């Protein structure tokens, strides 16, 4: 499973979410790969996935987009999604 964080350097909520994602990357090491995509540097990719607001997290499983979370949400919200998606085959 892969989680991609769509963010920008000027985005305060993105910067607030970064430590949470770093912690989750450590906790889910070996199960989930976390990546970051700067929307200012990758406008076409952001447009391809309909990113209208940042931060946005996209969850991919076996190459398919299976979920998304928009905004700087609490760690528990992201963990709920991860647990559900990691458990389902």
N, C-alpha and C positions, 0 to 999 in steps of 0.2 A: 504494500500500500504506500502511496505517496501523497503528501500534503504540500501544496504549493501556496505560499503566502504572497499575495499580490500587494505590493507596498510602494511607498515613495519616501525619499529622504525628508521631505518637508511635511510629512503627515504625522502629526503628534499622536493620534491613536495607534498608528502603525508602530511607532517607537515604544509606546506603552505596552503593546502586545508582544514585542520581541522577547523579553525575558521569559514570558510564559511559554512561548514556542520553543525557546532554548531548553527550558526545563522538561517539556514534553518530549523533545527530541532525545534527551538523555534517558527518560523513563521508558520510552518505546523503542530504544535502540535495538536493532535486529528485527523489529516488526514493522516499523513505519519509517520511511525516509522523508525528511522535511527539507523543502527547498524554498528559496525566495526568488521572486521575479519583480524587478523594479519596473513599474508601469511607465515611467518616463523614458526608460531605455528600451522598452519592448512593447510599444504601442499596438503593434499588429496582433501580438499574442493576447494582450489584454482585451482588444476588440473581439478577437475570435471567441473568447469565452464570455463576452458580454459583461465585462467588469465595468460597473458604473460608479462604484463606491469602494473606497479602500479604508482599512484593510479588508480584503476578502480572502478567505481560505477555500481552496478547491481540494476536494478529496478524490483521488483516483485509485481505483482498484482494478488490477489486471488491464491497465491502460484506458479504462472507461471512467468518465466523470460520474461519481455516484452521490456526491453531496457538496454543499457549500455552506459557509458561515460568513456572514457579512457583519463587519464592525468589530470593535475591540470588546469582545465578550469575555466573561469570566472563564478561568481555566476549566471549571467544572463542566461548562457547556461543551467545550472542545473535547474534553475527556469522555463525555457521554457519547458523542459521535464516534470517537475513536474506538471505544469499547465495543459499540454495536457493530461497526464496520470490520474491525479486526476479527471478531468472533464469527461473523457470517462468512460462509465459503462460497 
